[in-house]
Amino acid sequence: MPNRIRVYVILVLIGALVCATIVGFVTPAPDLQALTAIGALALLALAAELFGYELKTGARGSITFIPYLAAILLAPGPISVVVFATVVAARQSLGRAPLVKIVFNGAQMMLAGSLATLVYLSLGGVSLLAGKPASTGGLPLHLLPAAAALAIVFMISNSLAVYGVIALSESKPILASWRAAVRSTFAYDVFFSPIVYFVAWVYLRAGVWGVAALTAPLLVIRQLYKTNHELERVNQELLELMVKAIEARDPYTSGHSRRVSQYSKIIARAVGLSNADIERVSIAALLHDVGKIHEMYAPILRKPERLNPGEWAVMQTHPIKSAELVGTVSHLKDIVAPVRHHHENWDGTGYPDGLAGEDIPIGSRIVLFADTIDAMTTDRPYRKALSEAQVRSELVKYRGKQFDPQMCDRLLASPMFGLLFAPNQREATPADGTDLGPIRKEGAIGVRG
């Protein structure tokens, strides 16, 4: 394990202990009623943890935060944050997780809970067990803003800590990884956040059995969400397996489709597409070369030299073959057009149908950017990978010819453009005006379609 991750875990643990200690100084010792509430909700949290599942990002999904935050509303103090951190750590232990993972997950839950508690208290929040005004059925409505802040601070702190360690392990920018992950879970978190306050209210009115009755359907919903997520993951893995089999034909493009898919996500986000559209574009990008599985392309893909006119004419048919294969899968019908037209140029000089301008699907325009950038930033037998400055220069040169000019401008102006390059590709453009012509074929940047 890299030292930077060990240091990160230690810092999170120290932060958690410090914040929990501060919470202990500013809150009274819990009475029997508070301890009962904490214990009952902790059991529900353990059940929620057992129903959790692994996300593709490496994080874990569960509804543990609902009973956790409800316990803080009922009994804010160090006991709440320590007990629930212990629940999470215990669940990790049952799964035979490494010690550093157990420590980190317990610590980050303690840190997030402690920070959320301090914000709740600073905004006038108090224990809901301390008073039960009859006019609101046991639920003081004036605490709603403080409760909302509690949920927001917890979710931000929790997600930042989790995706921070994931980003470090993958050598990615922490904030960029966090923003990308939060976009996919934001709606879910917003939906479940008000339930925290409702769970606390149910406990005040009906005790632990009332909360159990309320939590049961939430666990069912979570299980359905988990099943749907796992089906999506299996589908994605099957698609990637097929792509790997295709790329095994060409020693120079191993990993190409997966990189193009990742780049397409970044570009789609940079130009302002919705999360749903970003996911569809990434799938289209993953499958854009799937037609190359046909045997007619095998000898061409294995050829290390530049292609002759006849071979190039054959390669220009691969978008059609790719679209035909994608069209055989019912849930991929909407990406047939983006796959078919990913080599159409803005000025109409592309293939296979010579589309131009806005007639080219937006997904195709994005995949063209990603495909071209991957071709330029990958070493080839006849040239070295280009730097970020060189790629920028080429995109500007072919703006309005090969590329959508407005999309090109937005991409180049976006801070996300740098995410498309490895650190060693970020050197200055050569001062000698090196000719970049060898990376182009038939007037288009890129190699082998």
C-alpha positions as CSV (number, residue, x, y, z in Angstrom):
1,M,0.0,0.0,0.0
2,P,1.4,3.4,-1.0
3,N,2.6,5.6,1.9
4,R,0.3,8.5,0.8
5,I,-2.7,6.3,1.6
6,R,-1.4,5.3,5.0
7,V,-0.8,9.0,5.8
8,Y,-4.3,9.8,4.6
9,V,-5.8,7.2,6.8
10,I,-3.9,8.4,9.8
11,L,-4.9,12.0,9.2
12,V,-8.6,10.9,9.0
13,L,-8.3,8.9,12.2
14,I,-6.7,11.9,14.0
15,G,-9.3,14.2,12.7
16,A,-12.1,11.9,13.8
17,L,-10.7,11.5,17.4
18,V,-10.2,15.3,17.7
19,C,-13.7,16.1,16.5
20,A,-15.3,13.4,18.6
21,T,-13.4,14.8,21.7
22,I,-14.8,18.3,21.0
23,V,-18.3,16.9,20.7
24,G,-17.8,15.3,24.1
25,F,-16.9,18.7,25.6
26,V,-19.9,20.5,24.3
27,T,-22.6,17.9,25.0
28,P,-23.9,16.4,28.3
29,A,-23.4,12.8,29.2
30,P,-26.3,10.6,27.8
31,D,-28.9,9.3,30.1
32,L,-30.6,5.9,29.9
33,Q,-33.2,7.1,27.4
34,A,-30.5,8.4,25.1
35,L,-28.4,5.2,25.4
36,T,-31.5,3.1,24.6
37,A,-32.2,5.1,21.5
38,I,-28.6,4.9,20.3
39,G,-28.5,1.1,20.9
40,A,-31.8,0.4,19.1
41,L,-30.8,2.5,16.1
42,A,-27.3,1.0,16.0
43,L,-28.9,-2.5,15.6
44,L,-30.9,-1.1,12.7
45,A,-27.7,0.4,11.3
46,L,-26.0,-3.0,11.5
47,A,-28.9,-4.6,9.5
48,A,-28.5,-1.8,6.9
49,E,-24.8,-2.5,6.7
50,L,-25.4,-6.2,6.1
51,F,-27.7,-5.2,3.1
52,G,-25.0,-2.9,1.7
53,Y,-23.1,-3.5,-1.5
54,E,-20.0,-2.5,-3.3
55,L,-20.2,0.3,-5.9
56,K,-18.1,0.2,-9.0
57,T,-16.2,3.2,-7.8
58,G,-14.9,1.2,-4.9
59,A,-17.1,2.8,-2.3
60,R,-19.9,1.0,-0.4
61,G,-23.6,1.7,-0.7
62,S,-26.0,1.3,2.3
63,I,-28.6,3.3,4.2
64,T,-26.6,3.2,7.4
65,F,-26.6,7.0,7.5
66,I,-30.4,7.1,8.1
67,P,-30.4,5.5,11.6
68,Y,-27.0,7.1,12.3
69,L,-28.2,10.7,11.7
70,A,-31.5,9.9,13.5
71,A,-29.5,8.8,16.5
72,I,-27.6,12.1,16.5
73,L,-30.8,14.0,16.3
74,L,-32.2,12.1,19.3
75,A,-28.9,12.0,21.3
76,P,-26.1,14.3,19.9
77,G,-22.8,13.4,21.6
78,P,-19.7,11.3,21.3
79,I,-21.5,8.0,22.2
80,S,-23.6,8.2,19.0
81,V,-20.6,8.8,16.7
82,V,-18.4,6.2,18.4
83,V,-21.1,3.5,18.4
84,F,-22.0,3.9,14.8
85,A,-18.3,4.0,13.7
86,T,-17.9,0.8,15.6
87,V,-20.9,-0.7,13.7
88,V,-19.3,0.1,10.4
89,A,-15.9,-1.2,11.5
90,A,-17.5,-4.4,12.8
91,R,-19.2,-5.0,9.5
92,Q,-15.8,-4.6,7.7
93,S,-14.3,-7.1,10.2
94,L,-17.0,-9.7,9.4
95,G,-16.1,-9.3,5.7
96,R,-12.4,-10.0,6.6
97,A,-11.3,-6.6,5.3
98,P,-7.7,-5.5,5.8
99,L,-7.0,-3.7,9.1
100,V,-6.3,-0.4,7.4
101,K,-9.7,-0.5,5.6
102,I,-11.5,-1.3,8.9
103,V,-9.7,1.6,10.7
104,F,-10.4,4.0,7.8
105,N,-14.1,3.2,7.4
106,G,-14.7,3.5,11.1
107,A,-12.7,6.7,11.4
108,Q,-14.3,8.4,8.4
109,M,-17.8,7.6,9.8
110,M,-16.7,9.1,13.2
111,L,-15.3,12.2,11.5
112,A,-18.3,12.8,9.3
113,G,-20.7,12.2,12.2
114,S,-18.7,14.5,14.6
115,L,-18.5,17.3,12.1
116,A,-22.2,17.0,11.3
117,T,-23.0,17.0,15.1
118,L,-21.0,20.2,15.7
119,V,-22.7,22.0,12.8
120,Y,-26.1,20.8,14.1
121,L,-25.4,22.1,17.6
122,S,-23.9,25.4,16.3
123,L,-27.2,26.1,14.5
124,G,-29.2,25.6,17.7
125,G,-29.8,21.9,17.4
126,V,-30.7,20.0,20.6
127,S,-31.5,16.4,21.6
128,L,-35.1,15.6,20.4
129,L,-35.4,13.5,23.5
130,A,-35.0,16.6,25.6
131,G,-38.5,17.9,24.9
132,K,-41.6,16.8,22.9
133,P,-43.9,19.7,22.2
134,A,-47.4,18.4,21.7
135,S,-48.2,20.9,19.0
136,T,-45.8,19.2,16.6
137,G,-46.4,15.6,17.7
138,G,-43.0,15.4,19.3
139,L,-41.1,17.0,16.4
140,P,-39.9,20.6,16.9
141,L,-40.2,22.1,13.4
142,H,-37.8,25.0,14.2
143,L,-35.0,22.4,14.2
144,L,-35.5,21.5,10.6
145,P,-32.8,23.8,9.2
146,A,-30.3,22.5,11.6
147,A,-31.3,18.9,10.8
148,A,-30.9,19.6,7.1
149,A,-27.4,21.0,7.7
150,L,-26.6,17.9,9.7
151,A,-27.5,15.7,6.7
152,I,-25.6,17.9,4.2
153,V,-22.4,18.2,6.2
154,F,-22.4,14.4,6.9
155,M,-22.9,13.5,3.3
156,I,-20.2,15.9,2.1
157,S,-17.7,14.9,4.7
158,N,-18.4,11.2,4.3
159,S,-18.2,11.2,0.5
160,L,-15.1,13.4,0.5
161,A,-13.2,11.1,2.9
162,V,-14.2,7.9,1.0
163,Y,-13.6,9.2,-2.6
164,G,-10.4,10.9,-1.4
165,V,-8.8,7.6,-0.5
166,I,-10.1,6.0,-3.7
167,A,-8.6,8.9,-5.8
168,L,-5.3,8.5,-4.0
169,S,-5.2,4.8,-4.7
170,E,-5.9,5.5,-8.4
171,S,-3.6,8.5,-8.6
172,K,-6.4,10.8,-9.6
173,P,-7.4,14.3,-8.5
174,I,-9.4,14.1,-5.3
175,L,-11.9,16.8,-6.1
176,A,-12.5,15.7,-9.6
177,S,-13.1,12.1,-8.5
178,W,-15.4,13.3,-5.7
179,R,-17.5,15.5,-8.1
180,A,-17.9,12.7,-10.6
181,A,-19.0,10.3,-8.0
182,V,-21.4,12.7,-6.2
183,R,-23.2,13.5,-9.4
184,S,-24.4,9.9,-9.7
185,T,-25.7,9.7,-6.1
186,F,-26.9,13.2,-5.5
187,A,-30.6,12.5,-6.3
188,Y,-30.6,9.4,-4.2
189,D,-29.1,11.3,-1.2
190,V,-31.6,14.1,-1.5
191,F,-34.5,11.7,-1.7
192,F,-33.4,9.9,1.5
193,S,-32.3,12.9,3.6
194,P,-35.7,14.0,4.9
195,I,-36.3,10.4,6.0
196,V,-33.7,10.9,8.7
197,Y,-35.9,13.5,10.5
198,F,-38.9,11.3,10.0
199,V,-37.2,8.3,11.5
200,A,-36.4,10.3,14.6
201,W,-40.0,11.5,14.8
202,V,-41.2,7.8,14.5
203,Y,-38.9,6.8,17.4
204,L,-40.3,9.6,19.6
205,R,-43.9,8.4,18.8
206,A,-43.6,4.6,18.5
207,G,-40.2,3.6,19.8
208,V,-37.8,1.1,18.3
209,W,-40.6,-1.1,16.9
210,G,-42.0,1.8,15.0
211,V,-38.6,2.6,13.5
212,A,-38.2,-1.1,12.6
213,A,-41.5,-1.1,10.8
214,L,-40.4,2.0,8.9
215,T,-36.9,0.7,8.1
216,A,-38.1,-2.6,6.7
217,P,-39.5,-1.1,3.4
218,L,-36.4,1.1,3.1
219,L,-34.3,-2.0,3.2
220,V,-36.5,-3.6,0.5
221,I,-36.1,-0.5,-1.7
222,R,-32.3,-0.6,-1.1
223,Q,-32.2,-4.3,-2.0
224,L,-34.0,-3.6,-5.3
225,Y,-31.5,-0.8,-6.0
226,K,-28.7,-3.2,-5.2
227,T,-30.1,-5.8,-7.6
228,N,-30.5,-3.2,-10.4
229,H,-26.9,-1.9,-9.8
230,E,-25.5,-5.4,-9.9
231,L,-27.3,-6.2,-13.2
232,E,-25.9,-3.0,-14.7
233,R,-22.4,-3.9,-13.5
234,V,-22.7,-7.4,-15.0
235,N,-23.8,-5.9,-18.3
236,Q,-20.9,-3.4,-18.3
237,E,-18.4,-6.2,-17.5
238,L,-19.7,-8.3,-20.3
239,L,-19.4,-5.4,-22.7
240,E,-15.8,-4.8,-21.5
241,L,-15.0,-8.5,-21.9
242,M,-16.2,-8.4,-25.5
243,V,-14.2,-5.3,-26.2
244,K,-11.0,-6.8,-24.7
245,A,-11.5,-9.8,-26.9
246,I,-11.7,-7.6,-30.0
247,E,-8.7,-5.5,-29.0
248,A,-6.6,-8.6,-28.6
249,R,-6.4,-8.6,-32.4
250,D,-4.4,-5.4,-32.5
251,P,-1.3,-5.1,-30.3
252,Y,-1.2,-1.3,-30.8
253,T,-4.7,-0.5,-29.5
254,S,-5.0,-2.6,-26.4
255,G,-7.2,-0.7,-24.0
256,H,-8.2,1.8,-26.7
257,S,-12.0,1.4,-26.4
258,R,-11.9,1.7,-22.6
259,R,-9.8,4.8,-22.8
260,V,-12.1,6.3,-25.4
261,S,-15.0,5.5,-23.1
262,Q,-13.3,7.2,-20.2
263,Y,-12.3,10.2,-22.3
264,S,-15.9,10.5,-23.7
265,K,-17.2,10.8,-20.1
266,I,-14.8,13.6,-19.4
267,I,-15.6,15.4,-22.6
268,A,-19.3,15.0,-22.3
269,R,-19.2,16.4,-18.8
270,A,-17.0,19.3,-20.0
271,V,-19.5,20.3,-22.7
272,G,-22.5,20.1,-20.3
273,L,-24.4,16.8,-20.9
274,S,-26.6,15.3,-18.3
275,N,-25.5,12.3,-16.2
276,A,-27.8,10.0,-18.1
277,D,-26.5,11.2,-21.5
278,I,-22.9,10.9,-20.3
279,E,-23.5,7.3,-19.4
280,R,-25.0,6.5,-22.8
281,V,-22.2,8.3,-24.6
282,S,-19.6,6.3,-22.6
283,I,-21.2,3.0,-23.7
284,A,-21.3,4.2,-27.3
285,A,-17.6,5.0,-27.0
286,L,-16.9,1.6,-25.5
287,L,-18.5,-0.1,-28.4
288,H,-17.5,2.2,-31.2
289,D,-15.1,-0.3,-32.7
290,V,-16.9,-3.5,-31.9
291,G,-17.4,-4.2,-35.6
292,K,-13.7,-4.9,-35.9
293,I,-14.4,-8.3,-34.6
294,H,-15.2,-9.4,-38.2
295,E,-12.4,-11.4,-39.7
296,M,-12.1,-9.1,-42.7
297,Y,-10.3,-6.6,-40.4
298,A,-7.9,-9.0,-38.7
299,P,-5.0,-8.8,-41.1
300,I,-5.3,-5.0,-41.3
301,L,-5.3,-4.6,-37.6
302,R,-2.1,-6.6,-37.3
303,K,-0.3,-4.6,-39.9
304,P,2.3,-2.2,-38.2
305,E,2.8,0.0,-41.2
306,R,0.5,2.7,-42.6
307,L,-2.5,1.4,-44.6
308,N,-2.7,1.4,-48.4
309,P,-5.8,2.9,-50.1
310,G,-7.5,-0.5,-50.4
311,E,-7.0,-1.4,-46.8
312,W,-8.1,2.1,-45.7
313,A,-11.4,1.6,-47.8
314,V,-12.0,-1.6,-45.9
315,M,-11.4,0.0,-42.5
316,Q,-13.9,2.8,-43.3
317,T,-16.7,0.2,-43.2
318,H,-16.1,-0.7,-39.6
319,P,-18.6,1.9,-38.2
320,I,-21.3,0.3,-40.2
321,K,-20.4,-3.2,-38.9
322,S,-20.2,-1.8,-35.3
323,A,-23.6,-0.2,-35.6
324,E,-25.1,-3.4,-36.9
325,L,-23.8,-5.4,-34.0
326,V,-24.9,-2.8,-31.4
327,G,-28.4,-2.8,-33.0
328,T,-28.9,-6.4,-32.2
329,V,-29.1,-5.6,-28.5
330,S,-32.5,-4.1,-27.6
331,H,-31.3,-1.9,-24.7
332,L,-28.6,-0.4,-26.9
333,K,-30.8,0.8,-29.8
334,D,-30.4,4.5,-28.8
335,I,-26.6,4.3,-29.3
336,V,-26.7,2.8,-32.8
337,A,-26.5,6.2,-34.5
338,P,-23.7,7.6,-32.3
339,V,-21.7,4.4,-33.0
340,R,-22.3,4.5,-36.8
341,H,-21.4,8.1,-37.2
342,H,-18.3,8.5,-34.9
343,H,-16.1,9.2,-37.9
344,E,-18.3,11.8,-39.5
345,N,-16.5,15.2,-39.8
346,W,-18.1,18.5,-39.1
347,D,-17.4,19.7,-42.7
348,G,-19.0,16.6,-44.2
349,T,-15.8,14.9,-45.3
350,G,-16.1,12.0,-42.9
351,Y,-17.5,8.5,-43.3
352,P,-19.6,6.3,-43.7
353,D,-22.5,8.7,-44.7
354,G,-20.8,12.1,-45.1
355,L,-23.0,13.8,-42.5
356,A,-22.1,17.4,-41.6
357,G,-22.7,19.9,-38.8
358,E,-25.7,19.4,-36.5
359,D,-26.8,16.4,-38.5
360,I,-24.1,14.4,-36.8
361,P,-25.3,13.0,-33.4
362,I,-23.8,14.8,-30.5
363,G,-22.6,11.5,-29.1
364,S,-20.7,10.8,-32.3
365,R,-19.1,14.2,-32.1
366,I,-17.9,13.5,-28.6
367,V,-16.6,10.0,-29.4
368,L,-14.7,11.5,-32.4
369,F,-12.9,13.9,-30.0
370,A,-12.1,11.1,-27.6
371,D,-11.0,8.6,-30.3
372,T,-8.8,11.2,-31.9
373,I,-7.2,12.3,-28.6
374,D,-6.4,8.7,-27.7
375,A,-4.8,8.2,-31.1
376,M,-2.7,11.2,-30.6
377,T,-1.6,10.5,-27.1
378,T,-0.7,6.8,-27.7
379,D,2.7,5.7,-29.0
380,R,2.7,4.3,-32.5
381,P,5.3,2.5,-34.5
382,Y,5.9,5.6,-36.7
383,R,5.7,8.3,-34.0
384,K,5.7,9.1,-30.3
385,A,2.6,10.2,-28.3
386,L,1.9,13.9,-28.4
387,S,1.9,16.3,-25.5
388,E,-1.1,18.2,-24.2
389,A,0.1,21.3,-26.0
390,Q,0.5,19.5,-29.3
391,V,-3.0,18.0,-29.0
392,R,-4.5,21.3,-28.2
393,S,-2.8,22.8,-31.3
394,E,-4.2,20.0,-33.5
395,L,-7.7,20.4,-32.2
396,V,-7.6,24.1,-32.9
397,K,-6.2,23.4,-36.4
398,Y,-9.1,21.1,-37.3
399,R,-11.8,23.1,-35.4
400,G,-14.8,23.5,-37.8
401,K,-13.3,21.0,-40.2
402,Q,-13.2,17.7,-38.4
403,F,-14.6,18.9,-35.0
404,D,-17.7,20.7,-33.9
405,P,-16.3,24.2,-33.3
406,Q,-18.5,25.2,-30.3
407,M,-17.8,21.9,-28.6
408,C,-14.1,22.3,-29.4
409,D,-14.1,25.7,-27.7
410,R,-15.9,24.5,-24.6
411,L,-13.6,21.5,-24.2
412,L,-10.4,23.5,-24.6
413,A,-11.7,26.2,-22.2
414,S,-12.7,23.6,-19.6
415,P,-10.4,22.7,-16.7
416,M,-11.4,19.1,-17.3
417,F,-9.3,19.1,-20.6
418,G,-6.2,18.4,-18.5
419,L,-7.7,15.2,-17.2
420,L,-7.3,13.6,-20.6
421,F,-3.5,13.5,-20.3
422,A,-1.0,11.8,-18.2
423,P,1.5,14.1,-16.3
424,N,4.3,13.2,-18.7
425,Q,2.3,14.5,-21.6
426,R,2.0,18.0,-20.3
427,E,5.2,19.4,-21.6
428,A,5.4,22.4,-24.0
429,T,5.0,22.1,-27.8
430,P,8.4,21.6,-29.5
431,A,9.8,24.9,-30.6
432,D,11.0,23.5,-34.0
433,G,7.5,23.3,-35.4
434,T,7.6,19.5,-35.7
435,D,5.3,18.3,-38.5
436,L,2.4,16.3,-37.0
437,G,1.2,15.1,-40.4
438,P,2.0,11.4,-39.8
439,I,-0.8,11.1,-37.4
440,R,-3.4,12.0,-40.0
441,K,-5.0,9.7,-42.6
442,E,-7.0,11.0,-45.5
443,G,-7.4,14.5,-44.0
444,A,-8.5,13.2,-40.6
445,I,-6.5,13.0,-37.4
446,G,-6.3,9.5,-35.9
447,V,-5.2,6.0,-36.9
448,R,-7.2,3.1,-38.3
449,G,-10.7,4.6,-37.8
